[in-house]
Amino acid sequence: MRNLYEIRNDAKSEKQKWMKIREMKLIMNYYRNLKSKYGIKSPILKMAK
């Protein structure tokens, strides 16, 4: 059986990973909105398709 400390560390890294993914999605949505609003052409906005 794994000790509580290991389990807690796993949960923490899992949460950080999830937060990062969520952040990326928010950023992509932000750029997607900009693009649809202004029709801006830039490398980052192309990625956000």
Secondary structure, DSSP 8 states (H G I E B T S, - for coil): ---HHHHHHHHHHHHHHHHHHHHHHHHHHHHHHHHHHH----HHHHHT-
